[in-house]
Amino acid sequence: MTQPEKDSTSIHSPAAVPDEWFSWKKKDLDAAESVARPSLSYWKDAWRRLRKNKLAMAGLVFLIILGIMAIIGPMISPYSVIDQNRPNQFRPPSMDHLFGTDSLGRDVFTRTWYGARISLFVGLMAALIDFFIGVIYGGISGYKGGRTDSIMMRIIEILYGLPYLLVVILLLVVMGPSLTTIIIALSVTGWVGMARIVRGQVLQIKNFEFVLASQSFGTKTPRIIRKNLLPNTMGPIIVQMTLTVPNAIFAEAFLSFLGLGIQSPFASWGVMANDALGAILSGYWWTLFFPAFFISFTMFAFNVLGDGLQDALDPKLRK
């Protein structure tokens, strides 16, 4: 007796498979793809989180525009930063002079962007010098530890205890007011904060397995600091640099306001604010408004950017 033939279409036909099976299969495939998808690197994930911070991104955009205008602003202006034109003094903002003119008939638009160039240069140079000195000093102190660390930290405490403003003024009096003198004066004790931050970070990670492995292979101290320790401390270092720049900008403006920084006829935001003191009482508000505005908003932009970077680079907040 022959067996009845099985209907092959009943087994292999897609119509015989429930629709729920396809939905479950699709979910499994999506889950597998999400697992197989390469994860974001630390820096890419930090950039992704920074972009979500609208205030920090607004500060970054402002600083980019400020940097571009500091470079091209004095170039596109038809007026010189130092030429005086007495008949044109105290002209209000207009199409001929976008930011008006000052007491000597100089174009405030040109002088404002030239002052931005000076302020940003001083801030960035001070931050870079603090970075190199602070990272090297703090890295060696934290990695060596023991007696070396104790001696190096006592030196930092002595420098930290010196009156900052007094040191700056003494250097400016001895060396004479100039842009180079301001940068040197700001860097004499400015690196102390960076060194302490780097030392604290190095103390935390110097006993990790990858550092101990490098030591066991006989790697020299400078290479261990450069290859193993510093890359893992760049987050706090970058945040500290974003906070060093506005402090240096404000210090330069303050010293120039007191007459200890950039000297007239060259422009600085502090010099422009000093020149505008008498004019503001007479109602010429634009002579003080523009330098004060850019000092305030530049410091605000750097601070909100620093706060955003601190959150974006914090590994505890990484998802």
TACORSUL-V988948 format. One record per residue. RES is the residue in one small letter. D_FIRST is the distance of its C-alpha to the first C-alpha in whole Angstrom. Layout:
res = (RES & RES)
d_first = (D_FIRST & D_FIRST)
This chain:
res = (m & t & q & p & e & k & d & s & t & s & i & h & s & p & a & a & v & p & d & e & w & f & s & w & k & k & k & d & l & d & a & a & e & s & v & a & r & p & s & l & s & y & w & k & d & a & w & r & r & l & r & k & n & k & l & a & m & a & g & l & v & f & l & i & i & l & g & i & m & a & i & i & g & p & m & i & s & p & y & s & v & i & d & q & n & r & p & n & q & f & r & p & p & s & m & d & h & l & f & g & t & d & s & l & g & r & d & v & f & t & r & t & w & y & g & a & r & i & s & l & f & v & g & l & m & a & a & l & i & d & f & f & i & g & v & i & y & g & g & i & s & g & y & k & g & g & r & t & d & s & i & m & m & r & i & i & e & i & l & y & g & l & p & y & l & l & v & v & i & l & l & l & v & v & m & g & p & s & l & t & t & i & i & i & a & l & s & v & t & g & w & v & g & m & a & r & i & v & r & g & q & v & l & q & i & k & n & f & e & f & v & l & a & s & q & s & f & g & t & k & t & p & r & i & i & r & k & n & l & l & p & n & t & m & g & p & i & i & v & q & m & t & l & t & v & p & n & a & i & f & a & e & a & f & l & s & f & l & g & l & g & i & q & s & p & f & a & s & w & g & v & m & a & n & d & a & l & g & a & i & l & s & g & y & w & w & t & l & f & f & p & a & f & f & i & s & f & t & m & f & a & f & n & v & l & g & d & g & l & q & d & a & l & d & p & k & l & r & k)
d_first = (0 & 4 & 7 & 9 & 12 & 15 & 19 & 21 & 24 & 23 & 24 & 27 & 28 & 32 & 32 & 29 & 32 & 35 & 38 & 40 & 38 & 40 & 43 & 43 & 42 & 45 & 47 & 46 & 47 & 50 & 51 & 50 & 52 & 55 & 55 & 55 & 57 & 61 & 63 & 67 & 69 & 72 & 75 & 72 & 71 & 75 & 76 & 73 & 74 & 78 & 77 & 76 & 79 & 81 & 85 & 84 & 83 & 86 & 88 & 86 & 87 & 90 & 91 & 90 & 92 & 95 & 94 & 94 & 97 & 99 & 98 & 99 & 101 & 104 & 103 & 102 & 106 & 109 & 111 & 112 & 111 & 115 & 117 & 119 & 120 & 123 & 123 & 119 & 119 & 117 & 115 & 113 & 109 & 109 & 107 & 110 & 109 & 106 & 107 & 111 & 114 & 115 & 119 & 120 & 118 & 115 & 111 & 109 & 106 & 107 & 108 & 105 & 103 & 105 & 105 & 101 & 101 & 104 & 102 & 99 & 100 & 102 & 99 & 96 & 99 & 100 & 96 & 95 & 98 & 97 & 94 & 95 & 97 & 95 & 92 & 94 & 96 & 94 & 91 & 93 & 94 & 91 & 89 & 92 & 93 & 96 & 99 & 99 & 97 & 100 & 102 & 101 & 100 & 104 & 105 & 102 & 104 & 107 & 106 & 104 & 108 & 110 & 111 & 109 & 111 & 114 & 112 & 111 & 115 & 117 & 115 & 115 & 119 & 119 & 117 & 118 & 116 & 113 & 109 & 109 & 111 & 109 & 105 & 107 & 108 & 105 & 103 & 106 & 104 & 101 & 99 & 99 & 97 & 94 & 95 & 94 & 91 & 90 & 91 & 89 & 86 & 86 & 87 & 84 & 81 & 83 & 81 & 78 & 76 & 76 & 80 & 80 & 77 & 80 & 83 & 81 & 80 & 84 & 84 & 88 & 89 & 89 & 86 & 84 & 86 & 85 & 82 & 81 & 83 & 84 & 81 & 80 & 83 & 83 & 82 & 85 & 87 & 86 & 87 & 90 & 91 & 91 & 93 & 96 & 96 & 97 & 100 & 101 & 101 & 103 & 105 & 106 & 107 & 109 & 111 & 112 & 113 & 115 & 117 & 115 & 112 & 112 & 116 & 117 & 117 & 113 & 110 & 108 & 107 & 109 & 112 & 112 & 111 & 115 & 116 & 115 & 117 & 120 & 118 & 116 & 119 & 120 & 117 & 115 & 112 & 110 & 112 & 110 & 107 & 105 & 106 & 105 & 102 & 100 & 101 & 100 & 97 & 96 & 96 & 94 & 92 & 92 & 91 & 88 & 87 & 87 & 86 & 83 & 82 & 83 & 80 & 78 & 79 & 78 & 75 & 75 & 74 & 71 & 68)
